[in-house]
Amino acid sequence: MAAAPVGKQVKETEKLKMQYSKVSLTLENCILPPEKLSPTPSQLDGLDSESEIQLRILGCEWIQTSGILLRLPQVAMATGQVLFQRFFYSKSFVRQSMEAVAMACITLASKIEEAPRRIRDVLNVFNHIKQVRSGKTIQPLALDQNYINSKNQVIKAERRVLKELGFCVHVKHPHKIIVTLLEVLKVKDQTLMQTAWNYMNDSLRTEVFVRYNPETIACSCIHLSARLLQIPLPNNPAWYLVFGVSEQDIHDISIIILSIYTRKKPDAEKLEKLIEDLKKNHMEARQRARDNAMNNQVNSSPVQPTSPRNGAKSPGSDTKKDKSDKHNDVSPR
């Protein structure tokens, strides 16, 4: 009679082991739920949403420009920008160096897409971008202690990105999907394909790659390019329904992509100053919290009663000392 419950318990134990030993590395893990999208870690640290969007656009522009100067394939630049977007939904711009993370993302992306570049080359390219932006004389990066420190920061940032993303750094890009979808639709317009690719590259600066599947993004880019070029697509039934994409998702992605073209160019110096002020406030708040914790600990600790061993005099100690002194004063005859 006792064999049945034991067997049932063994099966439940094996079932639990199967649940806890399962590791899932699918692209669905990269799609963030709505509660992760807002509020972000940066917003929790006091950064407003508009400044965060501008920081994301600026960081992606750095990655794109550096990839062009490093002569990387477009797929590597796209991978670097997606990793950058994913990372800063897990960490804050206030607590992490955006420049170091951007360099780490383009370095990691070059390895993922089998076109590795040296960290020294990445540092030189970002130094060149900074000099061009500030209007300074173009000079090579000096191989001094600052160079060594910057290199170590990039290495640490690359490890941090891998850790935060759980080493799930594969990115499925919609570029090939666009070609496949247009072949299925029997649309052989090269201008339409190139325009859709352009929309795809611009969408890397937004959060669409952490909110929607690649197939949905590809359909949205084709929709935008077809409307721009006034090329009709099958509508009975709607062509995107064949690929399992809803009209609402296409509409939402289109609005996000088109919003890029109405924004002003990010002011890097203003954004850097804003981040420095927030970092300073954050450090001061941490120091105040540390001081308050120490004061509370000191005030809450009970006063220990003094004992004779700690230096307090017990009753009658003076009398014993006087007797011993009198005994020592007596000299032998």
C-alpha positions, -999 to 999 in steps of 0.1 A, spaced: 0 0 0 29 24 7 45 18 -27 21 40 -46 27 72 -26 65 67 -28 63 62 -66 42 93 -69 66 113 -48 96 101 -70 77 113 -101 70 147 -86 107 151 -77 118 142 -112 93 167 -126 107 194 -104 142 186 -115 132 189 -151 117 223 -144 147 237 -127 173 222 -150 157 236 -182 176 264 -200 157 283 -227 177 304 -252 151 315 -277 145 349 -293 113 353 -273 135 359 -242 147 392 -259 112 406 -261 107 426 -230 73 427 -212 56 461 -207 65 463 -170 102 462 -180 98 490 -205 85 516 -180 98 527 -157 134 520 -168 163 519 -144 174 553 -157 140 568 -149 142 553 -114 175 572 -110 158 606 -119 164 607 -157 135 620 -177 121 598 -205 129 624 -233 166 626 -222 168 588 -221 155 585 -257 181 611 -268 209 591 -250 198 559 -268 198 577 -302 232 592 -295 247 559 -284 233 541 -314 247 568 -337 282 563 -321 280 526 -328 268 531 -364 295 557 -371 323 537 -355 312 506 -374 315 525 -407 350 537 -397 360 502 -387 346 489 -420 323 464 -403 294 448 -421 260 464 -415 248 433 -396 276 438 -370 266 474 -365 229 464 -362 238 437 -336 258 463 -316 229 487 -315 204 460 -304 227 449 -276 231 485 -265 193 489 -263 188 457 -244 216 465 -219 201 499 -209 167 483 -201 186 464 -174 210 491 -162 209 529 -158 226 556 -178 233 573 -145 254 544 -131 270 531 -163 293 549 -187 275 552 -220 306 556 -240 323 525 -225 292 504 -230 289 516 -267 325 506 -273 319 473 -256 288 466 -277 305 472 -310 335 451 -299 312 423 -289 291 426 -320 322 423 -342 330 390 -325 295 377 -328 293 384 -365 328 369 -371 344 402 -380 365 409 -348 382 442 -343 409 451 -317 399 472 -287 428 495 -296 411 502 -330 377 508 -313 393 533 -289 410 551 -317 378 554 -337 358 567 -307 385 592 -300 383 604 -336 345 607 -334 349 628 -302 375 651 -318 354 657 -349 323 664 -328 341 690 -306 360 705 -336 394 697 -322 425 690 -342 426 653 -353 453 635 -334 460 598 -327 453 584 -293 484 585 -270 495 551 -256 497 563 -220 481 553 -187 448 568 -198 448 545 -228 454 515 -205 426 526 -182 402 531 -211 410 497 -225 403 481 -191 370 499 -188 359 485 -222 369 450 -212 349 453 -180 320 468 -198 319 439 -223 318 414 -194 291 434 -178 270 433 -210 274 396 -213 264 391 -177 233 413 -178 221 397 -210 227 362 -197 251 355 -227 220 355 -249 234 378 -275 220 364 -307 201 389 -328 178 378 -356 178 407 -381 148 414 -403 169 423 -434 167 389 -449 131 386 -439 123 417 -460 138 400 -490 118 368 -484 85 386 -478 89 406 -510 96 375 -530 65 358 -515 45 389 -525 61 388 -560 72 424 -557 105 429 -576 110 466 -570 146 472 -560 138 507 -548 111 494 -525 135 469 -510 162 495 -504 138 519 -488 126 492 -465 162 484 -455 167 521 -448 137 522 -425 151 491 -408 185 506 -402 169 538 -387 146 517 -365 177 504 -347 178 537 -328 144 530 -312 130 504 -288 111 483 -315 137 455 -314 130 448 -277 92 450 -281 84 432 -313 94 401 -333 116 406 -364 88 395 -387 65 423 -374 93 449 -378 100 437 -414 63 440 -423 62 475 -408 92 486 -429 77 472 -461 44 490 -452 62 524 -448 82 521 -479 52 510 -500 32 540 -488 62 564 -495 67 551 -530 29 546 -536 33 510 -546 1 489 -540 3 457 -521 -23 429 -519 -53 440 -498 -79 412 -501 -69 396 -478 -44 420 -462 -9 408 -471 5 411 -436 -22 387 -422 -6 359 -442 26 364 -420 6 365 -387 11 402 -381 -17 425 -369 -25 459 -383 -22 475 -348 14 464 -344 23 477 -379 6 510 -370 25 513 -336 59 505 -351 54 529 -380 47 557 -355 78 549 -335 100 548 -366 86 580 -381 90 599 -348 128 597 -353 126 621 -383 108 648 -362 134 649 -334 162 673 -332 198 661 -332 209 651 -297 231 676 -279 259 654 -266 274 681 -243 241 689 -227 233 652 -221 267 646 -206 263 675 -182 229 662 -172 243 627 -165 272 642 -144 247 662 -123 226 631 -117 257 610 -108 268 637 -83 233 637 -67 233 599 -66 267 598 -49 257 624 -23 224 605 -16 244 573 -10 269 591 13 240 606 33 224 572 36 256 557 47 262 584 74 226 580 87 230 543 89 262 547 109 247 573 133 216 551 139 239 522 146 259 542 171 228 556 188 210 522 190 240 503 205 235 499 243 261 513 268 281 485 283 284 486 321 319 490 333 334 461 353 364 460 376 385 444 348 377 474 326 393 499 350 364 506 374 372 505 411 354 480 433 345 488 468 373 482 492 400 483 466 417 514 481 418 497 515 435 466 500 460 488 482 468 508 514 475 475 533 497 462 506 517 495 505 522 493 543 534 457 540 559 467 513 572 495 535 582 471 563 618 462 558 632 430 572 653 432 603 
